Amino acid sequence: MKNTILVMVTVLISILKINAQDANDTKVILITLDGYRWQELFTGADSLLIANKEYVHDTTTLKKAFWRETPEERREVLMPFFWNQVAKMGQIHGNRPLGSKVNLTNTMWFSYPGYNEILTGSADDVRITSNAKKDNPNKTILEQYNNTPEGKGKVAAFGSWDVFPYIINEERSGVPVNAGFEVATNNLNEREEFLNELQGQIPSPWGSVRLDAFTHHYALEHMKKAHPKFVYISYGETDDFAHDGNYQAYLKSAHNTDTLIKQLWEFTQQDEFYKNQTVFLISTDHGRGTEPLDTWRSHGSKVEGADQVWLVAFGKNVRPMGEVKQQEQLYSNQIAHTTAQMLGMSIAKEAKGQPIKL
C-alpha cells in the first residue's frame, strides 16, 4: 500500500512539474531572413529569373538544382525543411493568391524600419527613416524582456548586418549582440575560438554584412552553453545577394538558411532545456519588387510590393495549420506582441500591434 501511495505521489509531482514548466517556461527563437520574397517562399524559383543570364551565371546548374514543373515542387526543393516538416507541424502565412496576407505597417519598406517594427511592435516613420548606425530610441522586445526578473541575462541576439547593435541599442538595453564582424567573447569553447579565427580568414563579399554561417554558428554555440530563453537571429545574405543581382546566390542562400534553421530546430529538440518548450517565429524585414523584373533586386517605398512579407511559426502550442489559406490580414507589428505573450510578459503600451492567434 505504501509503495502504491509513493508511486501515486511521484506521478502527481511529475505532472505538476510538467504543467508548471508548460505554463511558465516557454522559450522563443525569433528569426529573420533579410529581404527574402514571399514569391520564392511559396512558389520556389522564379521562371523569369532562373534562366536569365543577366542574373544567373550558370543557368543549367541552377535549373537542375531548383527548377521543377510545379510551384509546389519548386518550393519543396528550395526549402525542404519548411515545406516537408514545418508545414506539417506549424503555420506558414503570406501566400497572397490564397488570401493570406502579411504586410509591413511602416512606410519605408527597407531594413532598419522593418526590424524596428518587428522588434518593438510599432512602426516609427518619424525617427527611423534610414539605415544609419543610430541607436534606436524605441525599446525592442529583447530589451523589455531583459528588464524583467524572468528574462534578465537570458536574452541574446545575433545578426549578419553590422547595424544590429544600434537597432537593439546594445548599450542601453544590456542585451548582448554579436553582429557584423564581431567575434565571440567570454568563456569561449573550442568551436567559438575556431569561428573567431575563421571569420578573419574568410572575406565577406560585403563591407557591412558577414556570411550567415558565422552568425548561425555563433548563435548555436551560445545556445548550447548559455541556454538563453529568448534568442534573435538575423540572417542577411538573401538581401545582399539580391542587391548584387545574383539570383543564383540568392537561391542558394535561401536553401542553405532552410538547412540552418532545421539544425537549430533539431538542436532544441535534443537539448533538455529547449525540448518541447520552444517556439520558432520566422519572418522578413521587407519584401522586394516583381515588376519591372529588375525590381526583384530592390525595395523601398517606391518599389511596388516591397511591403509584402510573410510569417512562419512552429513549436510549442502552435496549431498545425500548415499553409494558411483562409482570408486573413496580419502585420509585422504583431510579432513583438506575439513574442511577449509567449514569454508571459506585457509589452510597452506604445506598441500598436495585437498578438497573433497561433
C-alpha positions in Angstrom: 0.0 0.0 0.0 2.8 2.4 0.9 4.5 1.6 -2.4 1.3 2.4 -4.3 0.9 5.7 -2.5 4.5 6.6 -3.1 4.1 5.9 -6.8 0.9 8.0 -7.0 2.6 10.9 -5.2 5.6 10.6 -7.5 3.4 10.7 -10.6 1.4 13.7 -9.2 4.6 15.6 -8.6 5.8 14.9 -12.1 2.5 16.1 -13.6 2.6 19.3 -11.5 6.2 19.9 -12.7 5.3 19.4 -16.3 2.3 21.7 -16.0 4.4 24.4 -14.3 7.0 24.1 -16.9 4.4 24.3 -19.7 2.9 27.4 -18.3 6.0 29.4 -17.4 9.0 28.1 -19.3 8.4 28.8 -23.0 11.5 29.7 -25.0 11.3 31.8 -28.2 13.7 31.7 -31.2 12.9 34.7 -33.4 14.5 34.6 -36.8 14.5 36.9 -39.8 15.7 36.4 -43.4 16.6 39.8 -44.7 14.7 40.8 -47.8 13.5 37.3 -48.7 10.5 37.5 -51.0 7.2 35.7 -50.4 7.3 34.7 -54.0 10.2 32.3 -53.6 9.0 31.0 -50.3 5.6 30.0 -51.7 6.4 29.2 -55.4 10.1 28.5 -55.4 12.5 29.7 -58.2 11.1 32.4 -60.4 10.7 31.3 -64.0 11.7 34.8 -65.3 14.9 34.9 -63.3 16.3 31.4 -63.1 17.2 31.2 -66.8 18.1 34.9 -67.1 21.8 35.2 -67.8 21.8 38.8 -66.5 21.2 37.4 -63.0 22.5 33.8 -63.3 25.9 32.9 -64.4 25.2 29.2 -64.7 21.6 28.6 -65.7 22.0 24.9 -66.4 23.3 24.1 -62.9 20.8 26.3 -61.2 17.8 24.9 -63.0 19.0 21.3 -62.3 19.1 22.2 -58.6 16.0 24.3 -58.2 13.7 24.1 -61.2 10.7 21.8 -61.2 7.4 21.9 -63.1 5.0 23.0 -60.4 5.3 25.7 -57.8 4.8 23.2 -55.0 7.7 21.1 -56.3 9.9 24.1 -56.7 9.3 25.4 -53.2 9.9 22.0 -51.7 13.3 21.6 -53.4 14.3 25.1 -52.5 13.2 25.0 -48.8 12.7 21.3 -47.9 12.6 21.8 -44.1 9.9 24.5 -44.4 7.7 22.5 -46.7 8.3 18.9 -45.7 8.4 19.4 -41.9 7.3 22.9 -40.8 4.2 22.8 -43.0 3.1 19.6 -41.1 3.8 20.9 -37.5 3.2 24.6 -37.8 1.9 27.5 -39.8 3.1 29.4 -42.9 1.4 32.7 -43.6 1.6 35.1 -46.5 0.6 33.2 -49.7 -1.3 36.2 -51.2 -3.0 34.4 -54.0 -4.6 32.1 -51.4 -5.9 35.1 -49.4 -3.2 35.0 -46.7 -1.6 38.4 -46.4 1.2 39.7 -44.2 2.3 43.4 -44.5 4.5 46.0 -43.0 2.9 49.0 -41.3 5.9 51.3 -41.7 6.0 53.2 -45.0 9.8 53.0 -45.6 10.0 49.3 -46.7 13.7 48.8 -46.0 15.7 47.2 -43.3 16.1 49.4 -40.2 12.4 50.5 -40.2 11.4 46.8 -40.8 13.5 45.5 -37.9 12.3 48.2 -35.6 8.7 47.3 -36.4 9.2 43.6 -35.9 11.2 44.0 -32.6 9.2 46.9 -31.0 5.7 46.2 -32.2 5.3 49.6 -33.8 6.4 51.5 -36.9 8.3 54.7 -36.3 8.3 56.7 -39.6 9.4 59.9 -37.8 12.6 58.8 -36.2 13.6 55.6 -38.1 14.0 56.9 -41.6 17.3 55.5 -42.7 19.7 52.6 -42.3 22.2 54.8 -40.5 24.0 53.5 -37.4 21.9 55.4 -34.9 20.8 54.0 -31.6 17.2 53.0 -31.6 15.2 55.4 -29.4 12.5 52.6 -29.1 12.8 49.7 -26.8 12.7 46.3 -28.5 11.0 43.2 -27.1 14.5 41.9 -26.4 15.3 44.9 -24.1 11.9 44.7 -22.5 12.3 41.0 -21.7 15.8 41.6 -20.4 14.4 44.1 -18.0 12.1 41.5 -16.3 13.2 39.3 -13.4 12.4 36.2 -15.6 14.4 37.4 -18.6 17.3 39.2 -17.1 20.5 37.8 -18.6 18.6 35.2 -20.6 18.4 37.1 -23.9 20.8 37.2 -26.8 20.9 38.5 -30.4 23.0 37.6 -33.5 22.9 39.2 -36.8 24.9 39.3 -40.1 24.4 43.0 -40.6 26.6 45.3 -38.5 23.7 47.8 -37.7 22.0 45.4 -35.2 23.9 46.7 -32.2 22.2 50.0 -32.9 18.8 48.6 -33.8 18.7 46.7 -30.5 20.5 49.6 -28.7 23.0 47.2 -27.1 24.5 49.7 -24.7 21.2 50.9 -23.2 19.4 47.6 -23.3 22.1 45.4 -21.9 21.2 42.7 -24.5 24.4 41.1 -25.8 24.5 41.5 -29.6 27.0 39.6 -31.9 26.6 41.2 -35.3 28.6 42.2 -38.4 32.2 41.1 -38.0 32.2 40.8 -34.2 33.8 37.8 -32.6 32.6 35.7 -29.7 33.9 36.7 -26.2 33.8 35.4 -22.7 34.3 31.7 -21.7 34.9 30.6 -25.3 34.7 27.0 -26.2 36.9 25.4 -28.9 34.3 25.9 -31.7 33.9 29.6 -30.8 37.7 30.1 -30.9 37.8 28.4 -34.3 34.9 30.6 -35.6 36.8 33.7 -34.4 39.9 32.6 -36.3 38.0 31.5 -39.4 35.9 34.7 -39.7 39.1 36.7 -40.1 40.3 34.4 -42.8 37.2 34.2 -45.0 36.4 37.5 -46.6 32.8 38.6 -47.0 31.6 40.0 -50.3 30.3 43.0 -48.4 31.7 45.6 -46.1 28.8 45.6 -43.6 27.4 42.1 -43.7 29.2 38.9 -42.8 28.4 35.5 -44.2 25.4 33.8 -42.5 27.3 30.7 -41.4 29.2 32.7 -38.8 26.0 34.3 -37.4 24.4 30.9 -37.3 27.2 29.0 -35.5 27.9 31.8 -33.1 24.2 31.7 -32.1 24.1 27.9 -31.9 27.2 27.7 -29.7 25.9 30.3 -27.4 22.6 28.4 -27.1 24.5 25.3 -26.2 26.5 26.8 -23.4 24.3 29.6 -22.0 20.8 28.4 -22.8 19.1 31.8 -23.3 15.3 31.8 -23.1 14.9 34.4 -25.9 17.2 34.4 -28.9 17.0 36.6 -32.0 18.9 35.6 -35.2 19.0 37.6 -38.3 20.4 36.0 -41.5 21.4 38.7 -44.1 22.7 37.1 -47.2 19.5 36.9 -49.2 19.1 40.7 -49.3 22.7 41.4 -50.3 22.9 38.8 -53.0 19.6 40.2 -54.4 21.1 43.8 -54.3 24.1 42.4 -56.2 21.7 41.0 -58.9 23.0 37.5 -58.2 19.9 35.3 -58.3 22.0 32.1 -58.3 23.5 33.0 -54.9 20.1 34.3 -53.6 18.5 30.9 -54.1 21.5 29.0 -52.8 21.5 31.2 -49.7 17.8 30.7 -49.1 18.3 26.9 -49.5 21.2 27.0 -47.0 19.3 29.0 -44.5 16.5 26.4 -44.6 19.1 23.9 -43.6 20.5 26.1 -40.8 17.0 26.6 -39.3 16.5 22.9 -39.4 19.7 22.4 -37.5 18.5 24.9 -34.8 15.2 23.1 -34.5 16.8 19.7 -34.2 19.2 21.0 -31.5 16.3 22.4 -29.5 14.5 19.0 -29.7 17.6 17.2 -28.3 18.5 19.7 -25.6 16.6 19.2 -22.3 16.4 23.0 -21.7 14.6 23.6 -25.0 12.9 20.3 -25.8 9.1 20.7 -26.2 9.3 24.2 -24.7 10.4 26.2 -27.7 8.6 28.3 -30.3 10.1 29.4 -33.6 8.9 32.6 -35.2 10.4 33.5 -38.6 9.7 36.4 -40.9 11.5 39.1 -43.0 12.1 42.8 -42.7 10.7 43.8 -46.1 9.7 42.4 -49.5 11.1 43.1 -53.0 9.7 44.1 -56.3 8.5 41.9 -59.2 7.5 44.4 -62.0 9.6 45.6 -63.8 11.6 42.5 -63.5 14.8 44.3 -62.3 13.0 45.5 -59.1 13.5 42.0 -57.6 16.8 43.5 -56.7 15.3 46.4 -54.9 12.9 47.5 -52.1 11.8 50.8 -50.5 8.7 52.9 -50.7 8.9 53.4 -54.4 9.0 49.7 -55.2 5.6 48.1 -55.5 5.2 45.0 -53.3 8.1 45.7 -51.0 5.7 45.9 -48.1 4.5 42.4 -48.7 6.1 39.9 -46.2 5.4 36.5 -44.6 5.4 34.7 -41.3 6.2 31.2 -40.2 5.5 29.7 -36.7 6.1 26.3 -35.3 6.8 24.6 -31.9 5.2 24.7 -28.5 1.4 25.3 -28.6 1.4 26.3 -32.3 -1.6 24.8 -34.1 -0.5 22.6 -37.1 -2.4 24.6 -39.7 0.2 24.2 -42.5 -0.1 26.7 -45.4 -2.7 29.1 -44.2 -5.4 29.6 -46.9 -8.3 31.5 -45.3 -8.7 35.2 -45.8 -6.6 37.0 -43.3 -4.5 40.1 -42.8 -1.5 40.0 -40.5 1.1 42.7 -39.9 4.8 42.7 -38.9 4.0 44.8 -35.8 2.1 41.8 -34.3 5.3 39.8 -34.0 6.6 41.5 -30.9 3.2 41.2 -29.2 3.0 37.5 -30.0 6.5 37.0 -28.6 5.6 38.9 -25.4 2.6 36.7 -24.9 4.6 33.5 -25.4 7.1 34.7 -22.8 4.4 35.6 -20.4 5.2 39.3 -20.2 3.4 42.5 -21.0 4.7 44.7 -23.8 5.2 48.5 -23.8 1.9 50.4 -24.1 3.3 52.3 -27.1 3.2 49.2 -29.3 0.4 49.2 -31.8 0.0 45.5 -32.9 -2.0 42.7 -31.3 -0.9 39.1 -30.6 -1.5 36.6 -33.4 -3.7 33.6 -32.5 -1.3 30.8 -33.4 
